[in-house]
């Protein structure tokens, strides 16, 4: 539901979904939507059990407006940080 709304939203600039345990699957849905979003500048994904796989997936996505990204407390190790 959130991911669908992000595709067409033209006013949202900050999205805080910290502490929601969305995991890798959830982060994929969110970031696929953000590829089409042109207004979001701040995204908080802290404490969502994303891990290395989610961090790698995030790094492969392109978004030209996102300037702040919080990934704290997501068990991202050396592999995910590459």
N, C-alpha and C positions, 0 to 999 in steps of 0.2 A: 504494500500500500504506500509506504513512504517512498520507495524507489520509483513508483509510477508518478507520484506527485512531483518529485525532484526534476523529472524530465521537462516538465512544462512550466514550473514555477518561475516567475519573473521578478520576485521581490525578496525572497529569502537570501540573507547573506551569511547567517550563522546557524549552524546545526550542531547541537550537542546531544549525542546519543551515547554518552559515557555510561558505564555500568549496566549495559543491557545484554551482555553475553551473546552477541550476534554471531560470533565465530567467523570462520572463513566464508561460509556460504552467505551470511548476511552482508559482509563487507563487499562481496562480489556484486550483489544486487545493488547496493548503495552506489558503488563506484561506477558501475555500468551506466546508471542513471546520470551521474555527474558528468559523463562525457558530453551530454547534450545540454547541461545546465550552464548558463553564462552569468549567474549572479552570485553563487555561493563563494565566499572568500575564506570562511573559517569552518573547519570540521573537527569535532572532538570525538575520537573513537577510543578514548582511554578505557581501560579495564573491560575489554570485550572478547577476550580469549581468541585473539587473532593469530598469534604465533608467527613462526617463520613463513609458513605457506601464505598466510594473509598479507604479510609485509611484502613478500615477493610479488604477489598479485597487485598490490597497491602501486608498487614501483613501475609496473608495466602499463598503468593507465595514464591517459593524457587528459589534463584539464587546464585550461589557460587562465582561469580566474582564481583558483584555490591558492591562497598564500600562507595560511596557517593550518597545520595538521598535527593533532595531538594523538600519539600512539602509545602513551605511557601505560605501564603495567599490563602489557599484552604478551608477555613471555616471548619477546622477540630476541633471538640470539644473534650470533655472528652471521649465520647464513641468511637470516632475514634482513640484516642490516646491509648486506652487500648490495 
